[in-house]
Structure formats: structure tokens, C-alpha cells
Amino acid sequence: MPHKLNAVRPRGKEHGNSQEQPEQNPLVQKPRFPSSPDSQTAVGAPIEFQYCAESDIQKAIQWFAEYLRAEREEYHPIAGPLTGEWRDMMEGYFEPALLDRVRVLELVDERVANPWFYPKAREKGFQHLPDITHKAAVTFLDVVVFNERMGSRDLFHGLVHAAQLRVLGVAEFTELFVRGFLRARSYFLVPMKAHAFALDARFAANPGVRFSTEDEIRDWWRAGRYGSASFPFIDAT
């Protein structure tokens, strides 16, 4: 039988910064992003902009990174390794080092709560924030937490985000994700999300036809398809 983990999230812990981060590849060089706006637009995304002061964007990036680290620190001790049929299913799609490091957790009688910073983000004008409690799974650095029963496609999707974090590093991932969200004005059209959806669809459509997820991620990143830090803003300061 596939490995299955059931656990309830501990309560009463405060969110804070964790010093532990997933391993990063020191050989990966930060790419130079092309100036063409077409290459920086999410797949199928409308060209719309949610203008914010750069200081608010930087604050949102900081909140997002803190949230990922704090949730990872909380869930990691009660999550388990990817083993058995689940591990075999993902072999060849992801580098062994990632599959060795990642942890998975299936919650029972509880769901992942929305981020603590949502009220503050709304006060600063951020819109269309996703309802995390209704997502099938959420990736916190190298821990994939399932609100529902773990399925192969949801697991693959979660591992794509873990691979993105490993290849890009937390700082680059959070900055590109936040700026991509502001550009697309949709959680599902953030380039990193769009790529994860495309890859999990490819996985589901052609079972057993292996491909390197990390190579796909590096190609998108180097081509600037995840976006850039040059998102336009209105500086209100």
C-alpha cells in the first residue's frame, strides 16, 4: 500500500522566522531576464497590473518568506518521508536529493489556515488573495501538506513547487511569486503556478514518460518566463 501519513497540526505555536532552509544549488547563476513583456507574462494571463508602492511589495515578499519558513518549521516534525509506491512514482521526474529531503503530511479533521498576514495585505491594497483552506495541498519549502487525501497529481504539483524553491532559493522564489501574482491578479496565473499546472498535466497525460522537472524549471527561469524584479510600481513614499 502507498505510504500515508495522518496527523493534526499542533496548535498554539506562534509564527516566526526559521533559519533552516532547503538546500540551494550554489552553481546556479541568477539569469538575466529579457526585456520583452511577453516573456514575463503568465501562460494565458491577461496583461493587467495591480499597482502597489515598491515598499509594500517588499513587505509582502518578506511576509511570504516568513510564512513559508514558519509553516515549514511547524509541520516538518510531524511529516514523514516520501517512501514506497509514492516515492517510486516520482522517481525520474525529480532529482534524488529532493525526494530524499521532502516530507509529506496528510491532515485529518483540520486544514491549513490562511496566512496570518492576509489582513495586513488587504489593508495595503492587495487583492485576489487565494483561500489556502480550499487548496488540495500546500508546499512549505520542502514539506508538502495535504488538506485532502494525497493523490499522485497533487503530490506531483506540490513537488514541482519544492523543486522551484530548491533551484531558485527562497528569496528568488518569493520575490518572483509575489510580483507574478501582482502582475497576473490571479493565484492560478502566477507563472510559477501556471508552470506547475502544465507539468502536472503532462505527468498525468503520459504516465511513466519521465522528464526532469528541475531542468524544466531552470529553462523557464533562465528564459525569464517566471518574471523579473522589474515589475512596475507607483512609489507612494
Backbone as numpy.savetxt, mean C-alpha at the origin, in Angstrom:
# Nx Ny Nz CAx CAy CAz Cx Cy Cz
-4.50 -28.53 4.24 -5.34 -27.33 4.24 -4.46 -26.07 4.24
-4.90 -25.01 3.57 -4.12 -23.76 3.60 -3.99 -23.23 5.01
-2.86 -22.59 5.24 -2.63 -21.99 6.56 -3.63 -20.88 6.81
-4.20 -20.83 8.00 -5.19 -19.82 8.34 -4.92 -19.29 9.73
-4.97 -17.99 9.87 -4.74 -17.35 11.16 -5.99 -16.60 11.58
-6.43 -16.84 12.80 -7.56 -16.11 13.35 -7.11 -15.40 14.62
-7.35 -14.13 14.68 -6.97 -13.38 15.87 -7.78 -12.11 15.93
-7.93 -11.59 17.13 -8.62 -10.32 17.33 -7.59 -9.28 17.70
-7.71 -8.12 17.12 -6.76 -7.05 17.36 -6.78 -6.61 18.81
-5.59 -6.49 19.45 -5.55 -5.99 20.83 -6.08 -4.57 20.90
-6.72 -4.25 21.97 -7.27 -2.92 22.15 -6.44 -2.14 23.17
-6.65 -0.82 23.17 -6.05 0.01 24.21 -4.66 0.49 23.90
-4.13 0.18 22.70 -2.80 0.65 22.35 -2.88 1.99 21.66
-1.94 2.87 21.99 -1.89 4.17 21.34 -1.05 4.06 20.08
-1.42 4.89 19.11 -0.64 4.92 17.88 0.62 5.74 18.11
1.70 5.27 17.54 2.95 6.00 17.67 3.91 5.59 16.57
5.11 6.15 16.61 6.10 5.83 15.59 6.81 4.55 15.94
7.07 3.72 14.95 7.86 2.52 15.13 9.14 2.69 14.34
10.24 2.27 14.91 11.52 2.42 14.22 11.77 1.30 13.24
11.00 0.20 13.36 11.23 -0.95 12.50 10.55 -0.77 11.17
11.28 -0.98 10.08 10.75 -0.84 8.74 11.14 -2.07 7.94
10.38 -2.35 6.86 10.78 -3.45 5.99 12.13 -3.19 5.38
12.81 -4.26 5.01 14.09 -4.11 4.37 13.94 -3.37 3.06
14.93 -2.56 2.73 14.91 -1.82 1.48 16.15 -2.20 0.68
16.03 -2.17 -0.62 17.13 -2.51 -1.49 18.03 -1.30 -1.67
19.23 -1.32 -1.11 20.11 -0.14 -1.20 20.62 0.10 -2.62
20.46 -0.88 -3.52 20.97 -0.72 -4.87 20.00 0.00 -5.78
18.74 0.13 -5.33 17.75 0.78 -6.16 17.98 2.29 -6.14
18.12 2.86 -7.31 18.31 4.30 -7.42 16.98 4.98 -7.66
16.76 6.12 -7.03 15.53 6.85 -7.25 15.49 7.34 -8.68
14.42 7.02 -9.40 14.37 7.37 -10.83 14.11 8.85 -11.06
14.44 9.29 -12.26 14.05 10.63 -12.68 12.71 10.50 -13.42
11.72 11.21 -12.95 10.39 11.06 -13.53 10.25 11.92 -14.77
9.59 11.40 -15.80 9.38 12.18 -17.02 8.45 13.35 -16.75
8.59 14.39 -17.59 7.80 15.59 -17.37 6.40 15.48 -17.94
6.14 14.46 -18.76 4.82 14.31 -19.38 3.76 14.00 -18.36
2.69 14.81 -18.25 1.64 14.54 -17.28 0.89 13.26 -17.59
0.89 12.82 -18.86 0.17 11.60 -19.22 0.77 10.39 -18.52
2.10 10.39 -18.35 2.75 9.25 -17.73 2.59 9.26 -16.22
2.05 10.34 -15.67 1.89 10.45 -14.23 0.43 10.34 -13.82
-0.42 9.93 -14.72 -1.83 9.83 -14.42 -2.21 8.39 -14.18
-3.04 8.11 -13.17 -3.46 6.76 -12.89 -4.17 6.16 -14.09
-4.13 4.83 -14.17 -4.77 4.14 -15.28 -6.25 4.46 -15.29
-6.71 5.09 -16.34 -8.12 5.41 -16.47 -8.58 6.56 -15.60
-7.65 7.26 -14.95 -8.04 8.31 -14.01 -8.41 9.60 -14.73
-9.42 10.30 -14.24 -9.72 11.62 -14.79 -8.62 12.59 -14.39
-8.33 13.55 -15.25 -7.30 14.53 -14.91 -7.95 15.64 -14.09
-8.05 15.37 -12.80 -8.62 16.33 -11.86 -7.60 16.54 -10.75
-7.72 17.67 -10.08 -6.77 17.96 -9.03 -7.49 18.42 -7.77
-6.98 17.96 -6.65 -7.46 18.37 -5.34 -6.36 19.24 -4.75
-6.52 20.55 -4.87 -5.45 21.45 -4.49 -5.35 21.60 -2.98
-4.13 21.49 -2.48 -3.86 21.64 -1.06 -2.54 22.39 -0.92
-2.38 23.06 0.20 -1.10 23.68 0.49 -0.04 22.60 0.62
1.16 22.89 0.15 2.24 21.90 0.23 2.50 21.49 1.67
2.36 22.42 2.61 2.57 22.09 4.02 1.55 21.05 4.48
0.31 21.12 3.97 -0.71 20.14 4.34 -0.43 18.79 3.68
0.09 18.81 2.47 0.45 17.57 1.80 1.55 16.85 2.58
2.55 17.62 3.00 3.63 17.03 3.77 3.12 16.46 5.09
2.18 17.14 5.72 1.60 16.64 6.97 0.85 15.33 6.71
0.10 15.27 5.61 -0.65 14.05 5.28 0.30 12.88 5.02
1.40 13.15 4.35 2.40 12.10 4.09 2.96 11.59 5.41
3.24 12.50 6.33 3.75 12.12 7.64 2.74 11.28 8.40
1.47 11.70 8.40 0.42 10.94 9.08 0.31 9.54 8.51
0.32 9.44 7.19 0.16 8.14 6.54 1.30 7.19 6.92
2.53 7.70 6.89 3.69 6.88 7.26 3.61 6.44 8.71
3.23 7.35 9.60 3.09 7.01 11.02 2.02 5.95 11.22
0.92 6.08 10.48 -0.18 5.12 10.58 0.28 3.72 10.16
0.96 3.62 9.02 1.42 2.33 8.55 2.37 1.68 9.54
3.29 2.46 10.10 4.26 1.90 11.04 3.60 1.48 12.35
2.69 2.30 12.85 2.03 1.99 14.12 1.16 0.74 13.99
0.40 0.64 12.90 -0.45 -0.54 12.70 0.39 -1.79 12.48
1.49 -1.64 11.78 2.39 -2.77 11.60 2.92 -3.26 12.94
3.30 -2.33 13.80 3.84 -2.68 15.10 2.79 -3.40 15.95
1.55 -3.01 15.81 0.48 -3.61 16.61 0.08 -4.99 16.12
0.01 -5.16 14.81 -0.48 -6.42 14.26 0.60 -7.49 14.12
1.84 -7.09 13.92 2.91 -8.04 13.65 3.03 -9.14 14.70
2.96 -8.83 16.00 3.13 -9.90 17.01 2.06 -10.98 16.96
0.87 -10.68 16.44 -0.20 -11.67 16.43 -0.45 -12.24 15.04
0.34 -11.81 14.06 0.24 -12.35 12.70 1.19 -13.53 12.56
0.98 -14.30 11.52 1.83 -15.48 11.31 2.46 -15.48 9.93
3.46 -16.32 9.72 4.16 -16.38 8.42 3.27 -16.98 7.34
3.63 -16.71 6.12 2.93 -17.26 4.97 3.50 -18.66 4.72
2.68 -19.70 4.91 3.16 -21.07 4.81 2.21 -21.93 4.00
2.58 -23.17 3.82 1.71 -24.16 3.20 1.31 -23.80 1.79
0.04 -24.09 1.47 -0.47 -23.86 0.12 -0.44 -22.39 -0.27
-0.66 -21.50 0.71 -0.64 -20.06 0.41 0.75 -19.65 -0.07
1.77 -20.13 0.63 3.15 -19.80 0.24 3.46 -20.40 -1.14
3.08 -21.65 -1.35 3.34 -22.29 -2.64 2.66 -21.53 -3.77
1.47 -21.02 -3.52 0.69 -20.31 -4.53 1.38 -19.02 -4.96
2.11 -18.39 -4.05 2.74 -17.10 -4.32 4.19 -17.22 -4.77
4.76 -18.42 -4.69 6.13 -18.63 -5.13 6.26 -18.31 -6.61
7.33 -17.62 -6.95 7.59 -17.28 -8.33 7.03 -15.93 -8.75
6.02 -15.46 -8.02 5.47 -14.13 -8.29 6.19 -13.06 -7.47
6.71 -13.45 -6.33 7.37 -12.52 -5.41 8.72 -13.09 -4.99
9.65 -12.20 -4.71 10.97 -12.64 -4.29 10.91 -13.40 -2.97
11.71 -14.46 -2.81 11.67 -15.26 -1.58 11.87 -14.43 -0.31
12.70 -13.40 -0.38 12.95 -12.57 0.80 11.66 -11.90 1.29
10.81 -11.48 0.36 9.54 -10.88 0.74 8.61 -11.92 1.35
8.51 -13.09 0.73 7.63 -14.13 1.24 8.11 -14.64 2.59
9.41 -14.60 2.84 9.94 -14.99 4.15 9.56 -13.97 5.22
9.54 -12.71 4.83 9.35 -11.63 5.81 7.88 -11.33 6.10
7.02 -11.45 5.10 5.65 -11.01 5.25 4.90 -11.85 6.29
3.94 -11.22 6.96 3.06 -11.88 7.91 1.62 -11.61 7.50
0.73 -12.56 7.79 -0.67 -12.43 7.44 -1.54 -12.66 8.67
-2.70 -12.02 8.67 -3.60 -12.12 9.81 -5.04 -12.01 9.34
-5.87 -12.92 9.77 -7.30 -12.88 9.46 -8.05 -12.54 10.74
-8.70 -11.38 10.76 -9.40 -10.94 11.96 -10.72 -11.69 12.13
-11.13 -11.82 13.38 -12.39 -12.46 13.72 -13.20 -11.50 14.58
-14.46 -11.27 14.21 -15.36 -10.41 14.98 -14.82 -9.00 15.15
-14.03 -8.55 14.21 -13.49 -7.20 14.25 -12.94 -6.85 12.88
-12.86 -5.56 12.60 -12.32 -5.10 11.33 -11.30 -4.00 11.59
-10.42 -3.79 10.65 -9.43 -2.72 10.78 -10.16 -1.38 10.83
-9.83 -0.58 11.82 -10.48 0.72 11.98 -9.92 1.73 10.99
-10.71 2.75 10.69 -10.22 3.84 9.86 -9.08 4.57 10.56
-8.15 5.15 9.82 -7.00 5.82 10.42 -7.40 6.93 11.39
-6.61 7.09 12.41 -6.86 8.09 13.45 -6.79 9.52 12.90
-6.07 9.71 11.79 -5.88 11.07 11.29 -7.00 11.55 10.37
-8.00 10.72 10.08 -9.05 11.12 9.16 -9.74 12.44 9.55
-10.15 12.62 10.81 -10.79 13.90 11.16 -9.90 15.10 10.87
-8.61 14.98 11.18 -7.69 16.08 10.92 -7.53 16.32 9.42
-7.49 15.24 8.65 -7.34 15.36 7.21 -8.56 16.06 6.60
-9.75 15.71 7.08 -10.96 16.34 6.55 -10.99 17.83 6.89
-10.50 18.19 8.08 -10.44 19.60 8.47 -9.56 20.40 7.52
-8.54 19.74 6.96 -7.62 20.42 6.05 -8.07 20.34 4.59
-9.26 19.77 4.37 -9.83 19.77 3.04 -9.64 18.51 2.22
-9.04 17.47 2.79 -8.86 16.23 2.06 -10.22 15.52 1.92
-10.53 15.09 0.71 -11.82 14.49 0.42 -11.65 13.07 -0.13
-12.78 12.35 -0.20 -12.83 11.01 -0.81 -11.94 10.01 -0.07
-11.80 10.17 1.24 -10.97 9.24 2.01 -11.64 7.86 2.03
-10.89 6.79 1.80 -11.50 5.45 1.71 -11.92 4.92 3.07
-12.97 4.12 3.08 -13.44 3.48 4.31 -12.70 2.16 4.46
-11.69 2.15 5.31 -10.82 0.98 5.46 -11.59 -0.21 6.02
-12.61 0.05 6.83 -13.35 -1.04 7.46 -14.07 -1.92 6.43
-14.28 -1.38 5.22 -14.98 -2.13 4.19 -14.02 -2.76 3.16
-12.72 -2.64 3.38 -11.76 -3.25 2.47 -11.55 -4.71 2.85
-11.29 -5.54 1.84 -11.07 -6.96 2.10 -9.80 -7.18 2.92
-8.77 -6.38 2.63 -7.49 -6.53 3.32 -6.74 -5.21 3.28
-5.84 -5.03 4.23 -5.02 -3.83 4.31 -3.58 -4.25 4.56
-2.63 -3.64 3.84 -1.22 -3.95 4.02 -0.55 -2.89 4.86
0.05 -3.32 5.97 0.81 -2.43 6.84 2.28 -2.83 6.75
2.98 -2.25 5.79 4.38 -2.52 5.51 4.57 -3.98 5.10
4.87 -4.87 6.02 5.06 -6.28 5.68 4.04 -7.18 6.36
2.92 -6.61 6.79 1.83 -7.37 7.42 0.55 -7.11 6.64
-0.08 -8.18 6.17 -1.34 -8.07 5.44 -2.46 -8.54 6.37
-3.38 -7.64 6.69 -4.47 -7.92 7.63 -5.77 -8.02 6.85
-6.50 -9.11 7.07 -7.73 -9.38 6.33 -8.95 -9.10 7.20
-9.85 -8.27 6.68 -11.12 -8.04 7.34 -12.08 -9.20 7.11
-11.84 -9.94 6.04 -12.68 -11.06 5.67 -11.79 -12.30 5.53
-12.37 -13.40 5.11 -11.57 -14.61 4.94 -10.53 -14.38 3.86
-9.35 -14.90 4.10 -8.24 -14.72 3.17 -8.50 -15.50 1.88
-8.40 -14.82 0.76 -8.53 -15.44 -0.55 -7.28 -15.21 -1.36
-7.08 -16.00 -2.39 -5.82 -15.94 -3.14 -5.63 -14.59 -3.83
-6.69 -14.05 -4.43 -6.53 -12.78 -5.15 -6.31 -11.62 -4.18
-7.04 -11.61 -3.07 -6.83 -10.55 -2.07 -5.43 -10.65 -1.46
-4.96 -11.88 -1.24 -3.61 -12.07 -0.73 -2.60 -11.53 -1.73
-2.77 -11.86 -2.99 -1.84 -11.38 -4.02 -1.82 -9.86 -4.04
-3.00 -9.25 -3.99 -3.09 -7.79 -4.01 -2.34 -7.20 -2.82
-2.56 -7.76 -1.64 -1.87 -7.26 -0.46 -0.37 -7.41 -0.56
0.09 -8.50 -1.16 1.52 -8.71 -1.31 2.12 -7.76 -2.34
1.34 -7.35 -3.32 1.83 -6.35 -4.27 2.19 -5.06 -3.52
1.33 -4.64 -2.60 1.63 -3.43 -1.83 2.85 -3.64 -0.92
2.97 -4.84 -0.35 4.16 -5.13 0.46 5.41 -5.05 -0.40
5.32 -5.54 -1.63 6.46 -5.47 -2.55 6.76 -4.03 -2.95
5.72 -3.23 -3.19 5.93 -1.81 -3.50 6.68 -1.13 -2.36
6.27 -1.41 -1.15 6.92 -0.81 0.02 8.37 -1.26 0.13
8.63 -2.51 -0.19 9.98 -3.04 -0.10 10.89 -2.44 -1.17
10.37 -2.30 -2.38 11.17 -1.78 -3.50 11.39 -0.28 -3.36
10.32 0.47 -3.05 10.40 1.92 -3.01 10.89 2.46 -1.68
10.61 1.74 -0.60 10.87 2.27 0.74 9.65 3.03 1.23
9.51 3.14 2.53 8.32 3.74 3.13 8.16 5.21 2.73
9.24 5.97 2.76 9.15 7.40 2.46 8.66 7.66 1.04
9.24 6.95 0.07 8.84 7.14 -1.33 7.42 6.64 -1.55
7.09 5.49 -0.99 5.75 4.91 -1.15 4.68 5.86 -0.63
4.86 6.37 0.59 3.82 7.21 1.18 3.68 8.54 0.44
4.79 9.09 -0.01 4.70 10.36 -0.75 3.98 10.18 -2.08
4.36 9.15 -2.82 3.73 8.91 -4.11 2.26 8.52 -3.95
1.95 7.78 -2.90 0.56 7.36 -2.68 -0.32 8.57 -2.37
0.13 9.42 -1.45 -0.67 10.59 -1.07 -0.84 11.53 -2.26
0.24 11.82 -2.96 0.13 12.73 -4.10 -0.71 12.11 -5.22
-0.60 10.80 -5.40 -1.42 10.13 -6.40 -2.89 10.17 -6.03
-3.19 10.08 -4.74 -4.57 10.16 -4.28 -5.13 11.56 -4.54
-4.37 12.58 -4.28 -4.82 13.95 -4.52 -5.03 14.21 -6.00
-4.19 13.62 -6.82 -4.33 13.80 -8.26 -5.56 13.10 -8.79
-5.75 11.83 -8.41 -6.84 11.02 -8.95 -8.18 11.29 -8.29
-8.14 11.79 -7.03 -9.35 12.04 -6.25 -10.17 10.76 -6.08
-9.48 9.63 -6.09 -10.13 8.34 -5.91 -9.10 7.36 -5.39
-9.43 6.66 -4.33 -8.55 5.65 -3.75 -8.21 4.58 -4.78
-9.20 4.17 -5.57 -9.02 3.08 -6.51 -8.20 3.48 -7.72
-8.08 4.78 -7.99 -7.33 5.24 -9.15 -5.94 5.76 -8.81
-5.56 5.67 -7.55 -4.17 5.96 -7.19 -3.28 5.02 -8.01
-2.26 5.52 -8.69 -1.45 4.65 -9.55 -0.99 3.36 -8.89
-0.59 3.41 -7.61 -0.15 2.19 -6.94 -1.29 1.20 -6.75
-2.49 1.72 -6.48 -3.66 0.85 -6.37 -4.03 0.30 -7.75
-4.03 1.16 -8.77 -4.37 0.72 -10.11 -3.42 -0.38 -10.58
-2.14 -0.23 -10.26 -1.17 -1.25 -10.65 -1.43 -2.56 -9.91
-1.72 -2.47 -8.62 -2.01 -3.67 -7.83 -3.23 -4.40 -8.38
-4.26 -3.64 -8.75 -5.46 -4.25 -9.33 -5.14 -4.93 -10.66
-4.33 -4.27 -11.48 -3.95 -4.85 -12.78 -3.17 -6.14 -12.59
-2.26 -6.15 -11.62 -1.44 -7.34 -11.40 -2.25 -8.47 -10.78
-3.17 -8.16 -9.85 -3.96 -9.26 -9.28 -4.94 -9.82 -10.32
-5.39 -8.97 -11.25 -6.24 -9.46 -12.34 -5.45 -10.38 -13.26
-4.22 -10.03 -13.52 -3.35 -10.87 -14.35 -3.09 -12.21 -13.67
-2.88 -12.17 -12.37 -2.67 -13.39 -11.58 -3.90 -14.28 -11.64
-5.09 -13.70 -11.50 -6.32 -14.47 -11.49 -6.67 -15.03 -12.87
-6.35 -14.28 -13.92 -6.72 -14.69 -15.28 -5.83 -15.80 -15.82
-4.59 -15.85 -15.34 -3.63 -16.84 -15.85 -2.94 -17.57 -14.70
-3.69 -18.37 -13.97 -3.11 -19.06 -12.81 -1.94 -19.95 -13.22
-0.88 -19.83 -12.45 0.29 -20.65 -12.71 1.29 -20.05 -13.66
0.92 -18.97 -14.37 1.86 -18.31 -15.27 2.61 -17.26 -14.46
3.78 -17.62 -13.98 4.52 -16.76 -13.06 5.10 -15.54 -13.76
5.22 -14.45 -13.02 5.92 -13.25 -13.46 6.46 -12.56 -12.22
7.49 -11.76 -12.39 8.12 -11.08 -11.26 7.38 -9.79 -10.93
6.69 -9.79 -9.82 5.97 -8.58 -9.39 6.94 -7.45 -9.11
8.06 -7.77 -8.48 9.04 -6.72 -8.18 9.58 -6.07 -9.44
9.81 -6.86 -10.49 10.28 -6.28 -11.75 9.23 -5.36 -12.35
7.96 -5.76 -12.26 6.87 -4.91 -12.75 6.84 -3.58 -12.00
7.02 -3.66 -10.69 7.01 -2.46 -9.85 8.17 -1.54 -10.21
9.36 -2.12 -10.37 10.54 -1.30 -10.72 10.35 -0.63 -12.08
9.75 -1.35 -13.03 9.52 -0.77 -14.36 8.57 0.43 -14.27
7.48 0.28 -13.52 6.53 1.38 -13.37 7.18 2.56 -12.67
7.93 2.29 -11.63 8.56 3.35 -10.85 9.55 4.14 -11.69
10.42 3.41 -12.38 11.45 4.08 -13.18 10.86 4.86 -14.35
9.70 4.41 -14.84 9.04 5.11 -15.93 8.19 6.27 -15.44
8.12 6.48 -14.13 7.33 7.57 -13.57 5.85 7.30 -13.55
5.44 6.05 -13.71 4.00 5.76 -13.79 3.31 5.78 -12.43
4.09 5.81 -11.36 3.51 5.98 -10.03 3.32 7.45 -9.66
3.82 8.34 -10.52 3.71 9.77 -10.24 5.04 10.35 -9.83
4.98 11.56 -9.27 6.19 12.24 -8.84 5.87 13.18 -7.70
6.92 13.76 -7.16 6.76 14.70 -6.06 6.45 16.10 -6.54
6.25 16.28 -7.85 6.01 17.60 -8.40 4.52 17.90 -8.57
3.69 17.26 -7.74 2.25 17.50 -7.81 1.97 18.99 -7.55
1.14 19.65 -8.38 0.90 21.08 -8.20 0.12 21.37 -6.91
0.35 22.50 -6.33 -0.31 22.85 -5.09 -0.51 24.35 -5.01
-1.35 24.76 -4.09 -1.51 26.18 -3.77 -0.95 26.39 -2.37
0.11 27.12 -2.27 0.73 27.35 -0.97 0.00 28.50 -0.27
-0.74 28.14 0.77 -1.54 29.12 1.47 -0.76 29.80 2.59
0.51 29.39 2.78 1.27 29.98 3.88 1.92 31.29 3.46
